[in-house]
């Protein structure tokens, strides 16, 4: 997600600092950005000379302190509150007043992340969708203290990189989109778990019966079985609503390393990445 956000920002003309914890991770991220840009160029959706120009606007680093002069910081770390709060506490220390601190969380309430800072009014949810260069939506989420100015600057950024925004005005776990997909995914997994239908037939039913571009189980494999399991669990922890409790099959798949496309196996089998 982080490399995808970096790609669309750099393509739109922003100067981007892409930070990760290891050089290997940064190399994988920039290699993925190059492949994506070259694919767009090959298909005529991007001028060929724009590939190197776009890559030239991306600086990589393992030093979080490098973002000290950024006007907007978009965090895209793993969906764990403790990890995100640690990052935001450090950003609060590093970044000057006026920096927008955005989180790409798909399910954790923004207010709980913002509480790690002394500037909750500057914290906002910017939920991009995977793959970021292809998906046109950004879900903007207000925390309890998010200011109108912060929300507007986040909207301006998202729209500048080609996204259409929807605004979530009440900071509930899962927001709008993750609550909807999580409820569908949980029920789809239960149907597979109970032997009611195969993953293929469930996805076909959703595509042909409801007009979905991708079925819920293929979507889970694309997003990451572990990511969807964390998202559903986060919503359940917050709401205690049983329709969001992750089925046993989802948990066992995560424990077995069957994480979807990124591991080569999920509800479907894939070539190893």
C-alpha positions, 0 to 999 in steps of 0.5 A: 500500500505504501509503495502504491500511494508513493507511486500515485503521488509521484506520478501526480508531481509530488516530491515523495519520501518513501520510508520503510524499516529495511533497505530490502523492503525499499528495494522491493517497493521501488522495483514494484513501482517501476514495474507498475509504471512500465506497465502503464507506459506499455499500455499507453496510459503513461508517456514513456519518459514519465517513468524515469521522471516519476521515479526521480521524484521518489526518495527512499530512506529507513530514517523516519526523521527524513519526513520532518519537512513533509507537508503531509505524511501518510502512514501505511504500516501493519493494521495493529493499533500499537504499531500505528500509535508508536509511529504517530507518537514519533511523527508528533515529535518529528513533524512541525505544526501544520503537517497533516498526519494521515493514516491508511488504516482500513478499520482502526478508529482514527481517534485511537491513533490520534490519541498518541499525539498532542495534535489530534486535530491534525490526524485524519484517515486516508483509506486508499484501496489496493492496488492504489494505482488502479483503484479510484476511491479514497475514504476520508475519515474524521477522528473525534478531533479532526479539524475541518482544515485537516480534512480539506487538505487531505481531500485536496491531496487525495484528489490531486492524485486522481482519487474520488473521495467519500467522507466518513463523519463518524469515527466508527471501527471499519468506517463504511467500506471495510464494514461492508466488505468485512460483513460480506467476507465473513459470511462468504468464508462461513459458507465455504467453511460449512461446505455450502458452496465452493469459493469459486461458486460464491465469487461467481454468484457475487460477480454475476448476481450482484455485478461485483467486479471481483468476488469477496474471496478473491478480494480477500486473497488480493488484500491479504487473508491476514489483513482481512482477518485483522480488519474483521477482528478489529471491528469485532473488538470495537463493536462485539457485533457477531457478524464481524467475528472472524470464522475459524477457517480464516484464522487457520489460514492465517496460521498456516501462512495461506495469506492469498496472492502474496504467499501463493495460496489463499482461497485460490492458488497463485504463482509464487510472487 
